[in-house]
Amino acid sequence: FSLLNRIGKDHAADLYELPEDVAAKVLPVAKKVAALLKEKLGCRGLNLVQNNGELAGQTVMHFHLHVIPRYENDGQKILWNPTQPDGAELDEVLAKLR
């Protein structure tokens, strides 16, 4: 696939190891792939999934981004259960990140 040649070919285990210049190329390529999927396959939506580390579901230890075309009643589920942290919890996280 010719779009893939626009991204580097050096190995990176995950996002943490991905060089900045390569990371900057990933989303523009994903956007082009998404447009192609919509145009040629008629998907009505898509998911971008990128896992880092075994705990996050990464099973192939090199950086990759899944571009998943979505269709009505396709049976696919992206499993994530967002939480509702209160203001104090958010403030605590923000303090740690500063």
Secondary structure, 3 states (H helix, E strand, C coil): CHHHHHCCCCCCCCHHHCCHHHHHHHHHHHHHHHHHHHHHHCCCEEEEECCCCHHHCCCCCCCCCEEEEECCCCCCCCCCCCCCCCHHHHHHHHHHHC
